[in-house]
């Protein structure tokens, strides 16, 4: 079953490549996951976009280091350092034709960082649980604030 979904509302006319068939579960490994399809958030110039991918939770410093440093044979034109991690968002620059391939690379890098983090053991599990609880509290607070502001 394929759903057509517009994911770049701020760009006006949405190129066909930004429609996505979304599968909610991307990995069977416990850990951080991609929480949605890539979204164009800014047009930088003709056929170059800033794209954002949401994560299931905010990664810690150790996970970020593993994301950036433990990748095997990344493509020379899209290295992990080209992805900015801020909170629970990943952002990168891309042309329209490369979104699918770059998102697949990001999925691989997320999985590899999760695998490496799992080998580091219990200390990181406790940190992840603390971050998850903090993230849920923040999301509840943001939802309450946005509900109050909805009538402005």
C-alpha angles and dihedrals in degrees: 000000000000124000121198108221129180107222104172107061095158096062099066106221107042117218114232093246091068091066109095141186101224123212110189099210113060102166140024094212118098113247142060115352138184105267100201146348122299114275128203106230101171139016106224097182138321107330094350120108140177103234127196129203120191121222127214090242141000109275122227127234093266093053091048090051090050091048092054101036111034102057120125121220101341115185111271092233094053115038123174090250088065087071117082114211114204119164107313093337132096117199130189141159119247146154119243096257094054101051096095095046094045091048089052090052090050090051089053092048092049090051093048092049089050092050093049092045091051090057090057091067143208101348090067092046089058091048091048091051091050091049091047092053091047091048092051091050090050092049091051091050092048091048090052092049093047090049089054091048095045091089096051 
